[in-house]
Amino acid sequence: MSRLRVGIINVTGYAGVELARLLHHHPEVQLASVTGRSAAGQKLADVFPHLVGIDLTVTAELDEVDLAFSAMPHKASIEVILPLIERGIRVVDISADFRLKDASEYPRWYEFVHPAPELLQEAVYGLPEFHRSEIATASLVANPGCYPTGALLALAPVVKEELVYPDIVIDSKSGVSGAGRTLSLPTHYVEASDNVRAYAVEGHRHLPEIIQELKTLTPSLSPLVTFLPHLVPTARGILSSCYAQPKQGKLAKGREELKGLYRDYYKDEPFIGIVDEPPETKHTWGSNLCLIYPTIDPRTGRIIVISCLDNLVKGAAGQAIQNMNIMFGFPEAAGLEALPVYP
């Protein structure tokens, strides 16, 4: 039986090259085509020596494939995806171009007017733990942002069960690979090393995505979310600390009841681990895992949920492959079984 032919648009970014690494050993897939205009004509292994086992040449245009992963930046992704959709090629988009259902949010958060607002309703938000059944039949999957993935997975059980008040705080810290490979002063080694920096204090573009998906869990909820990201001097990883106040009379039995809720909620999820100690970013490096630690502050009664993931895997390429597996009926963990790299 022939394997699924897949292609990567913009393999030269961090998400694109991580897709190539993970797809290389996927049992159901043939990585058939990779594009990247800056490296067109070069062997992929010459551009990225760690991919020495992949005998592909980077091209300017995608060859014929059954599914395309777009790892283009936002706004640019739409331009390459629309022709693919017209040709009937299924797509997983790693950019933000189809994540938001409300087209009016794009000028505010991404500074462009969406050229295909009708597709926003057809695209499925690709967080499998929220939308697995819709992903299975989707032609276009909008892979979630890295920050929203960790925050939403941390908050889902208490929001879904309506156990908390709408006022929610999300404090996230990300490695510099989350900013991509494009050169910029804040990610320059001398600027980022030995430094921690808060940014997008007035509002990060992942905020509407978080609010949108929290409301899908509980449509009556009007979440009041404070989301503050930080850049930390590490290559990979996101650690999110989420805070919410339980509603009066809820979770009366305390931490053990909360932990039991999380274990039950995620008991059938292959990539969610509920842990007994606060997780660390290195516990997920190179893997598609999201580790979650729920607890309650005994002094204030406030719920604290800490989540950890690799922003390039569960936060990008790994989740994209998980979505592909669901779309084509493959085992959901296919190609993603590797344990984290440690230390």
N, C-alpha and C positions, 0 to 999 in steps of 0.2 A: 504494500500500500504506500502510495507516495506521501511524502510529508508536506505539511503546510508551508507554502512559500511566503516568507515575510520580508519586509524591507524596513529600513530605518532612514528617515529623512533627517539630515543634520546629525550624522554620527560623530561629528567632531566636538560636540558639547559634552559636558559631564554626564548628563542623562543618556545621551545617545551612545556614548562609548560604554556605559554601564549596561545598556541594553545588549550591545554586541557581546560583552563578556558573558552575560547570563544566558543569552539565547544559544550560544555556541554548543552547549551540552544539553539543550532541550530535546527530549526524545521524540517529540512529535513535529519538530519544526526544522526547516532549512532556511538559514539566513541567506537570502538570495541576492539582496541588493542593499547597498549603503550609499547615501549621498552626503556631500559636504563640499560646497563650492570652493572653499579655501584650500581643500586638499584634493580636488578632483584630479584624477589621473595617477594618483599615488596608491601604492599598496597600503591597505589598512594597517598591516603590521609594521610598515615603515613609519607611519604617523604615530602609532601607539605600539611600541615594541612588546608590551605585555600581552598583546593579542596575536602573538607569533603563530598560533595554530589556526588562525582564520585566513584563508587564501581568497581574499576579495580585493578588488580595486575600487577605490572611492570614485563615484561618478557624480556628474552634475545633476542628472535626472534619474528618477526611480525607474528600474526595470519592472516588468510585469510581475505582480505579486497578488496573493490572496488577501493579505492584510498589511496595512502600513502603520508604523509607529511614527508620529510626527514629534520630533524633539526640537522643533523650531521655536524661537521666542514668540511671545504673544504678539498679536496682530499679523506677523509674518506667517504664522501657522495657517490662518484662514485661507490665505492665498494659494497654498499648496494643497489644502484639504478639499476645497470645493470641487476641483476637477476630479479628484479621486472618488468622491461621493457620487458624482454624476456618472462615473464609469461602473458603479456598483461595487467598488472596493471598500471593504470594511476598514475602519480607522480607529486607532486609539491615539488620542491627542494629549500629549504631556503638557502642552501650554495651557494658559487660562482661557483660551478663546471660546470655549463652549461650556464652561463651568457654571456660569451665572444664567439663570432663567430670565431675568429682567434685563432687556437690552439697554435700558436707560442707565444701568449701573456702569456700563463700559466707558462712556466719556468721563465719568467721575473718577473711576479707579484705574483705568488703563489708557485714558487719553485718546480714544478713538471711537468713532461711531461704528457699531457692528454692521457689516454689510449683508449678513444673512440671519436676521433675527428669527426667521421661521425655523431655522435649524436648532436654535436654542431649546425649543420645546421638544424636539425629537432626540437631541443628544441626551445620553444617560450619564448622570454623575457617577464616576467609576470608583466608588468606595464599596467594595463587595459586601462588607458587613452591614451596609445600609440598603443596597440596591441589587443584590445578587440576581434575582429573577428577571429584572429589567435588563441587566447587562447581558444575560444569556441570549436575548433576541435583538440586541442593539446593532445598528450599523455604524453608529458613531458614539464612542465612549470618551467622555471628558475626564481624563485622569486627574484626581484631586491634587491640590497643592500640598507641599510637604508639611507646612505648619498646620493646616486644617486636618490632615490625616491624624496626627498625634493628638490634637485637641479634641476632635470629634469622637475618636475612639475612647478617650479618657472620660468624656462627659456623657456619652450615649446612655448608659444604663440609668443614671439618676435623672436625666432629662426625660427619657422615654417613660419611666415610671412616675413622672411628675412628683419627684421627691424634693426638688429644690426650688427656691425662689429665682426669678429671672435674672437677678443681678449676679453676673458671673465674671470672674477675672481669670485670664489666661496669660501666664508669664512664660515665654518660650526663649530658648537659647539654641542657636544653630551654628554649626561649623561653616567655614567660609566657602565651601563648595556650593552651598545653597545660592550663592550670588552668581554662579556660572563662571565660565572661563574668560569672559570679556574683561580686559584689564580695567581696573578702577582704583582710585586712591585708597578707599577704605579697606580693600582686600589686598593691597600691597603688603608684602611680608613685614616691613618695618612698622606699618600702621597697625596691622592686626595682631602681630605677635605681642605677648605679654600685655594684652589689652582686652577689655570687655566693653562693648558699646551698645547702648540702647538706640534704636532707630525707628523711624515711622511712628513717632510718639503721637502724632495727631491722627493716625489711622493708617493701618497697613492694608494693602490691596487684597489680602486674604481674608479680611474681616467680613465682607459681605457673603463670601462663600461659607464661612463658619455659621453666620446667622441663618442663611438660607437652609442649611442642612439641619441645624438644630430645630428649625420650625417644621421640617418634614417629619421629625420624630414626634413632636407634639404641636399640631397646627394651631392650637389655641394659645401657645406660648408667644410672648413678645419679648424675646431675650434682650437684655441690656448687657452687652458684652464689652468688657475692656480687654483688649488684646495688645500686649506689648512684647515685641520681639527684640532679641539681643544677638549680637555677633560675638562669638567666642573664638579664641585662637586654637581651633582644631580643624582638621580637614572635613570630617564627616560627623553626622549625628545631630539629632534634635532632642532636647529634653524640655518637656512642657510641664509646668506646675499649674494646676487648675484649681480654683477656689470657688465654692458655692455654699450658701447657707441652707441647711435642710429646713423644710417646712415644719411648722409646729406639730409635734406629735409623730413625726416620721423618724424612722431609724432609731427608735427608742432603745434598741438593744446594742447600739453603738457599732464599733469597728467590725466585729465579727459578722453582724447582720449585713453591713455594707460589703464586706469582702465576699460573703456568700452570694449576694446579689450579683456581683461582678463575675464570679465563677459560673453561676447559672446562665447569665446572659451570654457569655462567650464560650460556653462549654463545647460547642461544635465548630468553633472557628480555628482553622489550622495555623494561623499566624498571630494569634493573640495569646499572650501569656500573662496570667495574673500572679504576681510574685509577692513574696512575704517580706521583702526588704526593698527600699527604694532602688530602682534600677539605675544603671549608669550607661552613658552613650556607648562605651566600648562593649557592653553586653550585647549589642545588636549590630555591630560593624559588619558589613558585607552580607547581611541576611535580610529576609523579608519579615522579620519579627517586629511586633510592637509589644513591648513589655509595659504592664500597667500595675501601679501600686496605689490602691485606694485606702484612705484612712480618715480618721476624724480627730481634729485637734481637741484634746480633752478639756482645755481651758475655755475655748470659745464655742465649741460645738460645731465649728466650721468643717465642712468636707474638704479634704485635700486629695487630689488625684494627680499622680505623677506618671507621665508616659515617656517612653524612650523609643526611638526608631532611627534607622539609618536613612537620612534624607534622600540619598541616591537610590535606595532600594525600595523599601516599603513607602518611602516618600516620593518615588518617581518610577524608576525602571522596573523594579520588582513588582510593584503594584500594577504597572501596565501589563506585564506578563501574566499576572494573576487574572487580570481582566480578560486578556486574550484566551487564557485557558477556559474561562467560564463561557466566553462567546462561542468557542468551537467544541465544547463538550469534552475537553481534556481533563484529566485529574487536576484539581485546582492547584496542587503543590508542584506540578510538573515543572522541572527546571529551576525550582526554588527551594530544594530540600537542604541545601548547604547550611551548616551551622555557622554562627558568627565567627569572625576571625578575632582571636584574643591572644596576647594583649595588643 
